[in-house]
Amino acid sequence: MTIHSDVAATQRQGFTERVEVEELRLRELLGRLYGGDPRLAETLDGLLGDVREAWYSRPDELKELDEHRQRDPRWFESTRILAGVCYVDLYAGTFADLIERIPYFEELGLTVLHLMPVYDAPEPNSDGGYAVSSYRATRPALGSIEQLRDLATKLREAGISLALDFVFNHTSDEHEWAQRALEGDPEYEDYYWIYPDREMPDAFERTTREIFPDNHPGSFVPVQGDRWAWATFHSFQLDLNYSNPRVFRAMAREMLFLANLGVEILRMDAVAFIWKRLGTSSENLPEAHLLLQAFNAVVRMVAPGVLFLSEAIVHPDDVVDYISPDECQLSYNPLQMALLWSTLATRDVGLLAQALAHRHALPPGTAWVNYLRSHDDIGWTFADEDARQLGIDPDAHRQFLNRFYVGRFEGSFAHGTPFQTNPKTGDSRVSGATASLAGIEVDPEGAIRRILLSQSIVLSTGGIPLLYLGDEVGQTSDSSYLEDPGKAADSRWSGRPPYPGARYAERHDLASASGRLYAGVRRLLAVRAELPAMAGGALVPFETHDSRVLGFVRPGGVLSSASVLVLANFGDDAATVSALTLSGMPASAVDAMSGETFDLRQPLVLGPQRFVWLQV
């Protein structure tokens, strides 16, 4: 009992010290956002009360986890970390069913599980769960909020951190706040951007862009009473008005509820859009960063072990702006994802090598989340200026990639689906499962080589690797979504197939494509886990002097003198790295993947879509 009291006293002291630091930061940030707003003082006082209430109600085991994470703040840079993402209903059924999948997650080596939105959402207009009707209730078909809490506990006991989306740019139009706003309640009308006529919407839309033109043109949609509401993405999702400080407080309360539920990583959805200002694109504005930093300050007080994951699928310069220990510690790496697919299509590593050389480095205490694909579409997010430096016409290259990955380019191996083609701008993206995009339907062996080659880059460039679960056994795109009226207009569902039970059953059968792919992924994970140089994100470019071969070095640190030279041939023919190119390396090196020793005073030959991780 005395020990428990001592621990509790230490935890209270830590909380008090964090509040002293973070309250000052929070006041400064909210002052910059709302300095002239008479509602600020009342909002801030109430918010600090919310913080105290949330900390005192935080479960003891989560407070213990916070202390552990504070002692090891860079835990997410481990070579053993692996994230997976899935839809609960598609992958398992319910929260209880997903608990039954935990032994498989342990077999795979999963340490982070991101569940696609599980919150209560209207059907069929749910946007895959991103149209949130309540942040404190789950979809009944998945189970209750208490069953979700139990799942979080079971995952944590298995060494797996739960990640959930914090959908904070918008709510469903069926959320209680939205319903009260649409009924004319003046307090809640100010939670959203609602106007009585087209004057202000027209003024905003002069400088904003259409995100989902198939859904609705412009940024506003008509709502009850001949009014107009801001809806960036879908007509049934209304954007929150963060120029109202009460909205910040309300959403901070929802965030703390999720943290106390056992969520260890919050995926901050659509961060680029959260602040609006007339006369601008209303994307990536400075206030968006201040808002994220303010949310960061709030969660640091109550749950310092919780991390933020930025979801910003924008220009590479803007992506990096969201990444820092005081804002979002983690960020998706959409540039690397897009350029991996680009490199598979062109067999030319130029753009990818350029990105690793100039756009890979991050501040200490942060990390990329690297992936081949997510639940979303693939957009070609490279910077136009980067392409032009290499003599590539960016618009023509995007058009080529769109044709290639939907099978409309001669020689293409891919079976993807177009997504949100905009006839006015020519913009388009691509949907599909990894195996189908890599051509497993027409060339299984080639597809396995392409997937493992690409995953070798995801796993060796540093950061947190992310698998869309099912891709590790070669699940293919699914066309059954076309039969569902609520999904038929959204081709992203082609890349969200149901649990591929038959492929999982074959995962240990090396005579099957699923078995060979799974064995290859498991081998990559096992080797990476034993290479200290693969921890963290430090990376040094290595010029191979062959347009097909990507090269870089993961430098060894204090704990290991061994660096790792990664060489990867994206070509369809054998490629040779000359002895002269390798002359700065030791005389010989062992490939960690195969165990083979290479004489680096001789040319090194890599077969088609082959790679080595040389310990040098």
LUMTI-574418 format. One line per field, with one value per residue (C-alpha): x, y, z; residue in three letters. Coordinates in pm, 1 decimal. Example, Ala and Ser with C-alpha at 12.3 -4.5 7.8 and 13.67 -1.06 7.14 Angstrom:
BEGIN
xx 1230.0	1367.0
yy -450.0	-106.0
zz 780.0	714.0
aa ALA	SER
***
This chain:
BEGIN
xx 0.0	288.0	454.2	127.5	92.8	450.5	390.3	70.4	248.7	526.7	271.4	86.9	415.0	492.8	148.9	192.0	530.9	398.2	106.0	343.0	536.4	259.0	5.4	241.7	282.4	-92.3	-172.6	80.2	-51.6	-419.4	-334.6	-188.0	-495.7	-771.9	-611.6	-894.3	-1179.0	-1378.0	-1450.4	-1084.3	-1049.3	-1358.4	-1250.1	-899.4	-1017.6	-1263.0	-999.5	-757.1	-1038.3	-1092.5	-721.1	-728.4	-1041.9	-892.2	-566.9	-737.1	-959.5	-671.1	-626.1	-319.1	-178.8	-181.7	-4.4	260.0	292.3	335.6	624.6	787.2	755.0	900.2	1205.1	1236.6	1097.3	1243.3	1090.4	932.3	1276.4	1338.3	1429.6	1154.3	867.8	609.4	269.6	-33.2	-361.5	-702.2	-1077.5	-1218.8	-1526.9	-1344.6	-1046.7	-1215.2	-1577.9	-1599.0	-1363.0	-1398.6	-1312.2	-1009.0	-879.0	-874.3	-633.7	-374.5	-173.9	-128.8	-20.7	242.2	354.1	395.3	581.0	326.4	393.4	139.3	-214.4	-402.5	-774.0	-957.4	-1234.8	-1450.5	-1669.6	-2043.4	-2109.3	-2414.4	-2470.6	-2428.1	-2277.4	-1990.4	-1685.8	-1535.6	-1598.9	-1454.8	-1798.5	-1808.6	-2143.5	-1993.5	-1635.2	-1754.9	-1961.2	-1857.8	-2045.2	-2282.3	-2186.4	-1826.4	-1908.6	-1933.3	-1690.3	-1609.3	-1521.5	-1291.1	-1129.3	-1085.1	-925.8	-682.6	-588.1	-537.7	-323.4	-112.5	-58.6	71.5	311.7	98.9	11.7	-336.6	-361.3	-690.3	-784.5	-857.6	-1098.0	-1093.0	-1141.1	-1508.0	-1796.6	-2085.6	-2390.9	-2562.0	-2331.0	-2521.5	-2332.5	-2419.3	-2782.4	-2818.0	-2642.5	-2875.0	-3172.5	-3055.6	-2898.7	-2670.0	-2403.4	-2362.4	-2404.8	-2074.1	-1917.6	-1933.4	-1902.9	-2269.5	-2393.5	-2745.7	-2663.9	-2389.1	-2203.3	-1934.7	-1915.2	-1852.0	-1582.2	-1404.9	-1433.5	-1246.2	-924.6	-1002.9	-974.9	-1210.8	-1089.7	-1350.6	-1514.9	-1716.4	-1890.9	-1962.6	-1814.1	-1651.4	-1611.0	-1972.0	-2291.8	-2655.2	-2803.9	-3139.0	-3312.1	-3147.7	-2816.2	-2464.5	-2209.6	-1837.9	-1778.4	-1423.0	-1454.7	-1809.3	-2150.2	-2239.5	-1922.7	-1933.3	-1603.5	-1551.7	-1490.8	-1167.3	-1181.0	-1423.3	-1213.5	-1502.2	-1456.0	-1094.3	-1197.2	-1474.0	-1240.5	-964.0	-1210.2	-1279.3	-904.8	-845.8	-1132.0	-957.0	-622.5	-782.9	-944.9	-596.3	-512.0	-134.2	-106.5	-355.7	-360.8	-436.5	-662.7	-657.9	-426.7	-373.8	-739.2	-816.8	-787.1	-972.4	-902.4	-1070.1	-849.8	-627.6	-640.0	-735.9	-470.6	-146.1	-203.9	21.3	-272.8	-307.4	34.2	-57.2	-370.0	-174.6	81.5	-200.1	-351.0	1.4	32.3	-302.1	-218.0	133.6	-23.1	-254.2	-102.9	261.8	308.3	63.4	208.0	56.2	74.9	32.9	-177.4	-79.4	-89.3	36.4	349.3	661.8	768.6	434.0	443.8	769.5	635.9	399.8	676.5	840.0	833.8	607.7	361.5	339.3	617.4	524.7	422.1	317.5	576.7	354.1	645.4	840.5	524.9	441.6	799.6	830.9	539.7	684.3	1018.1	856.0	681.2	979.9	1263.8	1450.3	1551.1	1623.6	1325.6	1342.9	1717.0	1669.8	1399.0	1614.8	1904.2	1713.1	1376.7	1437.2	1603.6	1378.4	1429.5	1548.9	1264.7	1048.2	1004.9	848.0	579.0	681.3	435.8	361.2	-2.7	-267.2	-645.8	-653.4	-580.9	-231.2	-170.3	143.5	264.7	618.5	720.3	705.3	1034.9	1206.3	1087.0	1200.5	1549.2	1576.1	1431.6	1090.8	767.4	565.5	220.6	310.4	468.4	156.7	-56.8	177.5	157.1	-221.3	-239.1	22.7	-139.5	-487.4	-350.5	-388.0	-20.6	136.5	349.7	187.7	171.0	-73.6	-444.3	-546.8	-862.6	-885.5	-1001.4	-1157.4	-1061.1	-1121.2	-1209.4	-1141.7	-787.5	-691.2	-600.2	-652.3	-533.5	-521.6	-678.0	-604.8	-440.1	-60.7	-51.0	-285.8	-93.5	224.1	64.6	11.7	-286.0	-71.1	283.4	289.8	665.7	739.8	484.6	641.1	982.9	842.3	661.8	960.4	1194.3	967.0	914.4	1292.3	1308.4	1014.8	1191.9	1545.3	1510.2	1433.4	1113.2	803.5	709.3	335.0	154.6	-204.0	-291.0	-356.4	-99.6	168.7	-5.4	-86.0	-454.1	-587.6	-820.5	-1189.6	-1465.0	-1758.4	-1784.7	-1956.6	-2258.8	-2299.2	-2477.5	-2303.2	-1958.4	-1996.6	-1895.0	-1572.4	-1311.1	-1089.3	-1297.3	-1126.9	-819.0	-1010.1	-1090.7	-1238.8	-1013.3	-826.9	-871.8	-760.4	-436.3	-362.4	-420.1	-145.3	103.8	335.2	311.1	611.9	451.3	194.3	242.2	100.0	352.6	649.5	546.8	481.1	814.5	989.6	822.7	899.3	1263.7	1291.7	1144.5	1368.4	1688.1	1599.0	1534.7	1893.5	2064.8	2125.3	2206.8	1843.8	1724.3	1639.7	1632.5	1990.7	2059.3	2347.9	2290.6	2512.3	2549.5	2546.5	2600.2	2322.6	1975.1	1815.3	1996.7	1909.2	2180.7	2207.7	2390.6	2237.8	2531.5	2621.8	2598.6	2753.6	2612.6	2738.0	3033.9	2863.4	2687.2	2452.2	2484.3	2152.5	2159.2	1833.7	1788.4	1450.7	1531.5	1394.5	1747.4	2060.0	2246.4	2611.5	2759.5	3122.1	3422.6	3521.6	3182.3	3237.0	3601.0	3528.7	3385.8	3573.6	3720.8	3434.5	3088.5	2820.7	2467.2	2251.9	1959.7	2126.0	2438.4	2646.6	2989.0	3064.6	3410.1	3366.6	3688.2	3491.5	3176.8	2857.1	2579.5	2216.1	1945.9	1613.0	1428.2	1699.1	1850.2	2122.9	2176.3	2555.6	2712.8	3017.9
yy 0.0	233.2	154.5	226.5	559.4	651.3	571.1	775.6	1070.3	1051.2	1042.4	1343.9	1531.9	1448.8	1568.7	1894.8	1955.3	1884.7	2121.2	2398.1	2364.5	2286.0	2536.0	2818.6	2678.0	2627.2	2982.2	3124.1	2913.9	2986.5	3352.3	3359.8	3186.7	3359.8	3662.4	3902.5	3658.9	3732.6	3359.6	3269.2	3315.9	3109.6	2841.8	2816.1	2790.0	2518.8	2333.5	2323.4	2178.0	1914.4	1832.1	1775.9	1563.3	1352.8	1289.4	1184.4	944.9	802.2	430.4	340.2	105.6	388.0	619.5	348.3	326.9	705.6	681.5	403.2	600.7	910.3	706.4	574.0	855.6	714.4	369.8	398.7	397.3	31.5	-213.1	-440.9	-197.1	-291.4	-134.5	-291.7	-134.8	-291.2	-241.8	-432.3	-558.0	-657.8	-820.0	-991.0	-892.9	-745.8	-622.6	-960.0	-1137.9	-917.3	-1028.0	-1380.0	-1254.7	-1137.1	-1464.9	-1404.7	-1045.5	-1181.8	-1434.7	-1154.3	-936.3	-654.4	-386.1	-122.7	-187.0	95.8	32.5	224.6	442.3	246.6	535.9	553.3	673.0	686.8	426.1	428.0	778.2	694.1	765.6	445.1	563.3	912.9	1072.0	1054.8	1079.9	1026.9	999.4	819.9	547.1	275.8	122.4	-127.8	-401.9	-386.9	-395.3	-148.5	117.1	-106.6	-391.6	-152.9	-66.4	-439.6	-483.6	-200.5	-372.3	-711.8	-557.9	-372.7	-695.5	-849.5	-558.9	-399.0	-28.0	69.3	352.1	522.2	816.1	1152.1	1283.1	1645.2	1846.2	1754.0	1553.0	1371.9	1586.8	1344.1	1432.1	1592.0	1919.3	1925.7	1839.0	2125.1	2359.6	2259.7	2315.9	2675.7	2664.4	2972.1	2823.0	2515.0	2699.7	2859.4	2512.4	2492.7	2721.3	2780.4	3076.3	3193.6	3249.8	3207.3	3535.1	3398.8	3050.9	3211.4	3431.4	3134.1	2916.3	3167.8	3039.6	2685.7	2367.0	2075.8	1770.1	1512.2	1657.4	1339.6	1402.4	1770.9	2073.5	2346.3	2356.5	2415.0	2210.7	2312.9	2225.4	2269.7	2605.4	2705.6	2756.6	2654.7	2464.2	2401.7	2036.7	1986.2	1614.7	1481.4	1646.4	1462.2	1575.5	1930.1	2106.8	2229.3	2599.4	2623.6	3003.3	2941.6	2853.2	2648.3	2404.2	2353.7	2277.7	2041.7	1844.0	1839.7	1666.2	1402.6	1354.3	1299.1	1049.6	845.2	867.6	735.6	456.7	318.1	470.2	517.4	676.2	925.4	959.0	1327.6	1316.6	1581.3	1816.9	2042.3	2154.5	2236.8	2618.2	2836.6	3193.2	3400.3	3474.3	3167.8	2803.4	2723.9	2452.6	2433.0	2768.9	2870.6	2844.4	2474.3	2420.1	2627.3	2416.3	2091.5	2225.0	2325.0	1975.7	1843.8	2057.3	1928.1	1562.0	1606.7	1709.5	1410.8	1133.5	1207.8	861.3	931.1	1014.4	1210.9	1077.9	1344.5	1263.2	1530.2	1413.0	1743.8	1897.9	1742.1	2078.6	2106.5	1745.4	1808.6	2125.2	1918.8	1699.9	1790.7	1663.3	1958.2	1895.9	1551.3	1311.4	1074.5	1135.4	927.0	933.6	976.4	1087.8	765.6	561.7	734.0	717.8	347.2	283.8	532.4	351.6	11.1	150.1	333.5	107.0	434.1	524.7	893.1	1050.4	807.4	855.4	1232.5	1214.8	1003.4	1244.6	1569.2	1497.9	1210.4	1370.8	1457.3	1630.6	1415.0	1252.9	1208.3	938.1	858.0	594.9	420.1	214.4	74.4	169.4	252.3	223.6	527.6	594.5	652.3	1012.5	1125.8	1372.8	1437.4	1801.4	1938.4	2118.8	1793.1	1625.5	1916.4	1900.9	1552.9	1659.6	1502.7	1677.3	1637.9	1652.4	1405.6	1174.0	1172.8	1097.0	810.2	667.2	688.1	501.9	248.5	152.6	104.9	-115.2	138.7	152.9	-108.0	-345.4	-256.6	-533.4	-345.2	-400.5	-83.4	127.3	501.4	722.0	1070.3	1169.8	1543.3	1624.8	1995.7	1955.6	1611.7	1511.5	1148.4	889.8	511.2	254.3	-111.8	-376.9	-404.3	-742.7	-629.6	-307.4	-519.9	-754.1	-1077.3	-1172.4	-1186.6	-1242.0	-1396.1	-1445.1	-1098.9	-947.1	-1119.5	-984.7	-632.1	-640.2	-774.1	-529.2	-239.2	-368.5	-394.2	-16.8	47.5	-158.4	-28.5	348.6	410.1	483.5	275.0	30.0	-6.1	-302.1	-297.3	-630.3	-899.0	-756.5	-972.5	-1279.5	-1123.2	-1031.9	-887.9	-601.6	-659.1	-554.0	-654.1	-295.3	-214.4	-412.3	-190.6	139.9	306.0	216.5	184.6	544.4	514.9	297.3	306.2	13.3	-198.7	-185.5	-281.3	-648.0	-873.7	-1101.2	-1326.1	-1647.0	-1881.3	-1688.5	-1684.0	-2059.8	-2093.6	-1862.4	-2146.0	-2328.2	-2227.1	-2389.0	-2108.8	-1743.3	-1642.2	-1861.2	-1731.4	-1371.4	-1423.0	-1599.7	-1313.6	-1050.7	-1247.9	-1282.3	-907.6	-836.0	-1087.3	-959.3	-594.2	-668.8	-790.6	-495.8	-204.8	26.7	-0.2	183.2	551.1	739.1	836.5	766.6	851.7	844.5	614.3	681.9	354.0	509.7	289.9	437.2	106.2	58.4	246.8	277.8	420.0	353.1	315.1	423.2	223.6	412.6	395.5	48.8	-100.0	-32.8	-210.4	8.3	-138.8	-64.5	-120.6	-183.9	-251.7	-323.9	-203.0	-317.0	-617.5	-728.9	-792.8	-476.9	-437.5	-204.6	-157.2	-227.5	138.3	248.3	16.5	110.3	317.7	12.1	-268.1	-547.3	-781.2	-766.1	-1011.1	-975.7	-989.9	-1119.9	-1421.6	-1473.1	-1459.5	-1291.9	-1050.5	-949.9	-574.4	-545.7	-714.8	-591.0	-676.4	-820.5	-793.4	-994.0	-839.6	-684.6	-810.7	-634.0	-681.0	-546.4	-549.3	-520.0	-301.8
zz 0.0	82.0	-249.3	-430.7	-248.8	-333.8	-699.7	-699.2	-539.6	-797.8	-1078.7	-935.6	-913.2	-1273.9	-1380.4	-1189.0	-1349.9	-1698.1	-1647.5	-1535.4	-1862.0	-2107.6	-1971.6	-2059.5	-2409.1	-2446.4	-2334.6	-2580.9	-2871.1	-2803.0	-2755.1	-3105.2	-3243.3	-3044.6	-2879.4	-2958.8	-2893.5	-2574.1	-2539.4	-2494.8	-2115.3	-2039.8	-2287.7	-2147.7	-1787.1	-1883.8	-2085.1	-1792.4	-1582.6	-1851.8	-1835.6	-1460.5	-1484.4	-1765.5	-1578.5	-1254.6	-1447.9	-1654.1	-1574.4	-1366.1	-1629.9	-1884.5	-1639.5	-1598.8	-1977.7	-1991.9	-1745.4	-1946.8	-2270.7	-2106.5	-2001.9	-2359.3	-2576.3	-2898.9	-2857.6	-3199.3	-3368.5	-3280.9	-3557.6	-3429.6	-3471.7	-3732.5	-3789.1	-3949.7	-4055.0	-4114.3	-4100.5	-3803.6	-3987.5	-4305.1	-4133.8	-3839.7	-3783.1	-3433.8	-3162.6	-2993.1	-3318.5	-3362.3	-3021.0	-3168.1	-3436.7	-3180.3	-3198.6	-3570.5	-3507.4	-3268.3	-3532.2	-3784.3	-3532.5	-3519.6	-3257.3	-3372.4	-3494.3	-3662.6	-3683.9	-3949.7	-3800.4	-3559.6	-3444.8	-3488.5	-3842.7	-4068.6	-4335.7	-4625.0	-4608.5	-4374.6	-4596.8	-4462.9	-4108.3	-4147.7	-4120.9	-3741.3	-3563.7	-3217.8	-3094.4	-2780.2	-2940.3	-3182.8	-3471.8	-3306.5	-3552.4	-3425.8	-3055.9	-2771.0	-2654.8	-2356.8	-2592.5	-2775.9	-2442.5	-2375.6	-2719.0	-2644.2	-2318.0	-2482.6	-2754.7	-2498.6	-2303.7	-2628.8	-2681.2	-2953.2	-2944.9	-3061.7	-3314.5	-3403.5	-3620.5	-3465.4	-3729.8	-3626.9	-3946.4	-3980.7	-3839.1	-3997.2	-4058.3	-3817.1	-3526.2	-3237.9	-3289.0	-3658.2	-3596.1	-3348.4	-3591.8	-3875.4	-3646.0	-3602.4	-3254.0	-3271.5	-3040.8	-3257.8	-3586.6	-3491.7	-3461.3	-3842.7	-4145.8	-4225.3	-4430.9	-4524.9	-4893.3	-5153.7	-5089.5	-4854.2	-5010.9	-5349.2	-5196.9	-5034.7	-5344.6	-5557.6	-5397.7	-5272.7	-5478.2	-5529.6	-5339.8	-5444.2	-5756.3	-5813.7	-5483.4	-5510.5	-5687.6	-5480.9	-5103.4	-4992.1	-5003.5	-4954.0	-4614.7	-4443.6	-4477.3	-4806.9	-4629.1	-4730.3	-4521.0	-4577.5	-4671.8	-4799.4	-4870.8	-4882.7	-4879.3	-4557.2	-4370.5	-4233.0	-4158.6	-3802.5	-3743.8	-3544.7	-3547.3	-3259.1	-2948.5	-2809.5	-3095.2	-2993.1	-2635.7	-2745.6	-2970.7	-2707.9	-2474.0	-2739.6	-2790.7	-2418.1	-2407.9	-2678.6	-2499.3	-2179.2	-2378.6	-2440.9	-2778.4	-2797.2	-3142.7	-3283.5	-3659.2	-3709.2	-4011.5	-4286.7	-4096.9	-4398.7	-4401.4	-4039.4	-4062.3	-4311.6	-4416.4	-4686.7	-4986.5	-4938.3	-5044.3	-4681.0	-4684.8	-4485.1	-4318.0	-4025.2	-3787.1	-3869.6	-3713.6	-3408.2	-3361.5	-3378.2	-3133.5	-2897.0	-2915.6	-2853.7	-2538.3	-2407.3	-2457.2	-2312.2	-1981.0	-1949.1	-2161.2	-2245.0	-2393.6	-2676.5	-3019.6	-3307.7	-3663.9	-3930.9	-4236.4	-4488.7	-4849.5	-4988.7	-5139.8	-4982.4	-4836.2	-4657.9	-4533.4	-4346.9	-4184.2	-3967.1	-3822.6	-3491.5	-3130.8	-3041.9	-3325.2	-3487.0	-3395.1	-3677.6	-4036.7	-4330.5	-4606.7	-4915.2	-5131.7	-5084.7	-5137.4	-5465.3	-5591.7	-5518.6	-5754.1	-6001.5	-5994.6	-6046.7	-6355.2	-6507.2	-6385.2	-6322.7	-5965.7	-6030.8	-5853.5	-5561.3	-5514.1	-5528.5	-5259.5	-5028.4	-5073.9	-5020.8	-4854.7	-4615.8	-4311.1	-4015.1	-3679.0	-3386.9	-3198.0	-3508.6	-3771.8	-4104.2	-4139.1	-4461.3	-4663.3	-5007.1	-4981.4	-4724.5	-4716.6	-4943.5	-5307.2	-5445.5	-5549.7	-5730.7	-5468.9	-5592.2	-5632.2	-5985.0	-5934.5	-5835.3	-6153.8	-6370.4	-6217.5	-6370.4	-6704.2	-6635.4	-6732.9	-6407.7	-6565.1	-6838.4	-6581.9	-6365.0	-6669.6	-6757.7	-6405.2	-6402.8	-6735.2	-6628.1	-6300.3	-6444.2	-6723.8	-7003.4	-7099.0	-7325.0	-7123.0	-6791.7	-6532.3	-6308.0	-6236.1	-6053.2	-6069.0	-6143.0	-5857.3	-5870.6	-6221.9	-6256.2	-6620.2	-6563.5	-6431.1	-6560.3	-6204.8	-6114.4	-5865.1	-5846.8	-5613.6	-5556.5	-5341.7	-5349.5	-5522.8	-5800.9	-5855.9	-5875.9	-6133.1	-5941.8	-6161.0	-6476.2	-6347.8	-5999.0	-5974.1	-6110.3	-5874.0	-5572.8	-5672.8	-5717.6	-5382.6	-5187.0	-5359.6	-5264.3	-4911.4	-4875.3	-4927.5	-4691.2	-4424.7	-4473.8	-4513.3	-4144.1	-3957.3	-3889.3	-4166.1	-4223.3	-4382.5	-4500.2	-4343.6	-4600.8	-4841.0	-4677.1	-4822.2	-5159.3	-5132.7	-5458.2	-5538.6	-5478.7	-5720.4	-5501.4	-5375.2	-5706.3	-5585.9	-5276.9	-5353.7	-5059.4	-5196.0	-5572.0	-5643.1	-5439.4	-5609.5	-5300.9	-5180.2	-5445.9	-5224.7	-4910.4	-4968.8	-4699.8	-4494.5	-4742.9	-4543.9	-4821.4	-4870.6	-4497.3	-4490.5	-4753.0	-4582.3	-4473.4	-4808.1	-5017.5	-5321.0	-5321.0	-5419.1	-5080.1	-4901.2	-5098.2	-5045.1	-4673.4	-4625.9	-4801.5	-4583.4	-4266.2	-4371.9	-4430.2	-4087.8	-3909.8	-4069.8	-4009.1	-3642.0	-3600.0	-3771.4	-3529.2	-3821.2	-3933.7	-3620.0	-3640.2	-3967.1	-4056.5	-4424.7	-4657.2	-5037.5	-5245.1	-5617.8	-5810.4	-6156.2	-6293.8	-6345.6	-6246.3	-5915.2	-5598.0	-5335.9	-4985.6	-4660.5	-4315.5	-4097.9	-3789.0	-3462.1	-3117.1	-3055.1	-3380.3	-3605.4	-3895.8	-4150.2	-4408.6	-4780.2	-4956.1	-5329.9	-5515.5	-5886.1	-6015.9	-6367.8	-6557.7	-6647.5	-6444.6	-6342.1	-6248.2	-5988.2	-6086.3	-5867.1	-5907.3	-5765.5	-5468.9	-5418.2	-5106.2	-4933.5	-4751.5	-4963.0	-4878.4	-4722.7	-4614.2	-4745.2	-4433.5	-4638.3	-4799.1	-4587.5	-4906.5	-4894.7	-5180.2	-5302.3	-5342.5	-5543.4	-5819.3	-5996.7	-5809.0	-6024.7	-5916.1	-6091.2	-6195.0	-5898.6	-5661.1	-5362.1	-5102.9	-4752.2	-4728.0	-4382.8	-4442.9
aa MET	THR	ILE	HIS	SER	ASP	VAL	ALA	ALA	THR	GLN	ARG	GLN	GLY	PHE	THR	GLU	ARG	VAL	GLU	VAL	GLU	GLU	LEU	ARG	LEU	ARG	GLU	LEU	LEU	GLY	ARG	LEU	TYR	GLY	GLY	ASP	PRO	ARG	LEU	ALA	GLU	THR	LEU	ASP	GLY	LEU	LEU	GLY	ASP	VAL	ARG	GLU	ALA	TRP	TYR	SER	ARG	PRO	ASP	GLU	LEU	LYS	GLU	LEU	ASP	GLU	HIS	ARG	GLN	ARG	ASP	PRO	ARG	TRP	PHE	GLU	SER	THR	ARG	ILE	LEU	ALA	GLY	VAL	CYS	TYR	VAL	ASP	LEU	TYR	ALA	GLY	THR	PHE	ALA	ASP	LEU	ILE	GLU	ARG	ILE	PRO	TYR	PHE	GLU	GLU	LEU	GLY	LEU	THR	VAL	LEU	HIS	LEU	MET	PRO	VAL	TYR	ASP	ALA	PRO	GLU	PRO	ASN	SER	ASP	GLY	GLY	TYR	ALA	VAL	SER	SER	TYR	ARG	ALA	THR	ARG	PRO	ALA	LEU	GLY	SER	ILE	GLU	GLN	LEU	ARG	ASP	LEU	ALA	THR	LYS	LEU	ARG	GLU	ALA	GLY	ILE	SER	LEU	ALA	LEU	ASP	PHE	VAL	PHE	ASN	HIS	THR	SER	ASP	GLU	HIS	GLU	TRP	ALA	GLN	ARG	ALA	LEU	GLU	GLY	ASP	PRO	GLU	TYR	GLU	ASP	TYR	TYR	TRP	ILE	TYR	PRO	ASP	ARG	GLU	MET	PRO	ASP	ALA	PHE	GLU	ARG	THR	THR	ARG	GLU	ILE	PHE	PRO	ASP	ASN	HIS	PRO	GLY	SER	PHE	VAL	PRO	VAL	GLN	GLY	ASP	ARG	TRP	ALA	TRP	ALA	THR	PHE	HIS	SER	PHE	GLN	LEU	ASP	LEU	ASN	TYR	SER	ASN	PRO	ARG	VAL	PHE	ARG	ALA	MET	ALA	ARG	GLU	MET	LEU	PHE	LEU	ALA	ASN	LEU	GLY	VAL	GLU	ILE	LEU	ARG	MET	ASP	ALA	VAL	ALA	PHE	ILE	TRP	LYS	ARG	LEU	GLY	THR	SER	SER	GLU	ASN	LEU	PRO	GLU	ALA	HIS	LEU	LEU	LEU	GLN	ALA	PHE	ASN	ALA	VAL	VAL	ARG	MET	VAL	ALA	PRO	GLY	VAL	LEU	PHE	LEU	SER	GLU	ALA	ILE	VAL	HIS	PRO	ASP	ASP	VAL	VAL	ASP	TYR	ILE	SER	PRO	ASP	GLU	CYS	GLN	LEU	SER	TYR	ASN	PRO	LEU	GLN	MET	ALA	LEU	LEU	TRP	SER	THR	LEU	ALA	THR	ARG	ASP	VAL	GLY	LEU	LEU	ALA	GLN	ALA	LEU	ALA	HIS	ARG	HIS	ALA	LEU	PRO	PRO	GLY	THR	ALA	TRP	VAL	ASN	TYR	LEU	ARG	SER	HIS	ASP	ASP	ILE	GLY	TRP	THR	PHE	ALA	ASP	GLU	ASP	ALA	ARG	GLN	LEU	GLY	ILE	ASP	PRO	ASP	ALA	HIS	ARG	GLN	PHE	LEU	ASN	ARG	PHE	TYR	VAL	GLY	ARG	PHE	GLU	GLY	SER	PHE	ALA	HIS	GLY	THR	PRO	PHE	GLN	THR	ASN	PRO	LYS	THR	GLY	ASP	SER	ARG	VAL	SER	GLY	ALA	THR	ALA	SER	LEU	ALA	GLY	ILE	GLU	VAL	ASP	PRO	GLU	GLY	ALA	ILE	ARG	ARG	ILE	LEU	LEU	SER	GLN	SER	ILE	VAL	LEU	SER	THR	GLY	GLY	ILE	PRO	LEU	LEU	TYR	LEU	GLY	ASP	GLU	VAL	GLY	GLN	THR	SER	ASP	SER	SER	TYR	LEU	GLU	ASP	PRO	GLY	LYS	ALA	ALA	ASP	SER	ARG	TRP	SER	GLY	ARG	PRO	PRO	TYR	PRO	GLY	ALA	ARG	TYR	ALA	GLU	ARG	HIS	ASP	LEU	ALA	SER	ALA	SER	GLY	ARG	LEU	TYR	ALA	GLY	VAL	ARG	ARG	LEU	LEU	ALA	VAL	ARG	ALA	GLU	LEU	PRO	ALA	MET	ALA	GLY	GLY	ALA	LEU	VAL	PRO	PHE	GLU	THR	HIS	ASP	SER	ARG	VAL	LEU	GLY	PHE	VAL	ARG	PRO	GLY	GLY	VAL	LEU	SER	SER	ALA	SER	VAL	LEU	VAL	LEU	ALA	ASN	PHE	GLY	ASP	ASP	ALA	ALA	THR	VAL	SER	ALA	LEU	THR	LEU	SER	GLY	MET	PRO	ALA	SER	ALA	VAL	ASP	ALA	MET	SER	GLY	GLU	THR	PHE	ASP	LEU	ARG	GLN	PRO	LEU	VAL	LEU	GLY	PRO	GLN	ARG	PHE	VAL	TRP	LEU	GLN	VAL
***
